[in-house]
Each structure stands twice: as C-alpha cells, then as structure tokens.
Amino acid sequence: MNIDTSMLAPMTEENFSKVARLVDEEFSSAEAEQVLPDEIVMQISQRLMEKNREAYEVLAK
C-alpha cells in the first residue's frame, strides 16, 4: 500500500470539513479504480472456489 503523505492532515474541529471532503474525494477515486467487469469477477471467484474446494466441502458438513 502506498501512502500519499501530501494527503496527511491533522484532525481538528477547525478543519474537520476539509478532512472529511479529502477523505470523500479519495474514497471516490479509489472506488472507481476497483471496479471490474462481471466476467473478471466471476473468473476470479471460480478460481478461488476450485482452489479451496476441499475446505468448502469440510465446512459444508
């Protein structure tokens, strides 16, 4: 994980709304970067289910 130190800000009553706005902007951009097409999500899910099939079968008992 990379930390952008230019985004660090002390949390005080005076700058609370500024910090909240920065967090909201960063979260929105991070969320947009993590969107994948359904097909890719399904491929990853299938691969993980196959990889962990034995554990799932044990847990299902």
C-alpha positions in Angstrom: 0.0 0.0 0.0 1.3 3.4 -0.9 0.6 6.4 1.4 0.4 9.8 -0.2 1.9 12.0 2.5 0.6 15.1 0.8 -2.9 14.0 1.9 -2.0 13.8 5.6 -3.9 16.4 7.7 -4.3 16.8 11.4 -7.9 16.3 12.6 -9.2 19.4 14.5 -12.5 21.0 14.9 -11.4 23.8 12.6 -10.5 21.7 9.6 -12.9 18.7 10.1 -15.0 19.5 7.0 -11.8 19.9 4.9 -10.5 16.5 6.1 -14.0 14.9 5.5 -14.0 16.3 2.0 -10.5 15.0 1.3 -11.5 11.5 2.5 -14.6 11.6 0.4 -12.7 12.6 -2.7 -10.0 9.9 -2.2 -12.6 7.2 -1.5 -14.5 8.1 -4.6 -11.4 7.8 -6.8 -10.2 4.6 -5.1 -13.7 3.1 -5.5 -13.7 3.9 -9.2 -10.3 2.2 -9.7 -11.5 -1.0 -8.1 -14.5 -1.6 -10.5 -14.0 -4.8 -12.6 -16.3 -6.3 -15.3 -18.5 -9.0 -14.0 -16.8 -11.6 -16.2 -13.4 -11.0 -14.5 -15.0 -11.2 -11.0 -16.7 -14.5 -11.9 -13.4 -15.9 -13.2 -11.6 -14.9 -10.0 -14.5 -16.3 -7.9 -14.4 -19.6 -9.9 -10.7 -19.9 -9.5 -10.9 -19.3 -5.7 -13.7 -21.8 -5.3 -11.7 -24.5 -7.2 -8.6 -23.7 -5.2 -10.5 -24.0 -1.9 -13.0 -26.8 -2.8 -11.7 -29.2 -0.1 -12.0 -26.6 2.6 -15.6 -25.6 1.5 -16.6 -29.3 1.5 -15.3 -29.7 5.1 -17.1 -26.6 6.2 -20.3 -27.7 4.5 -20.5 -30.8 6.7 
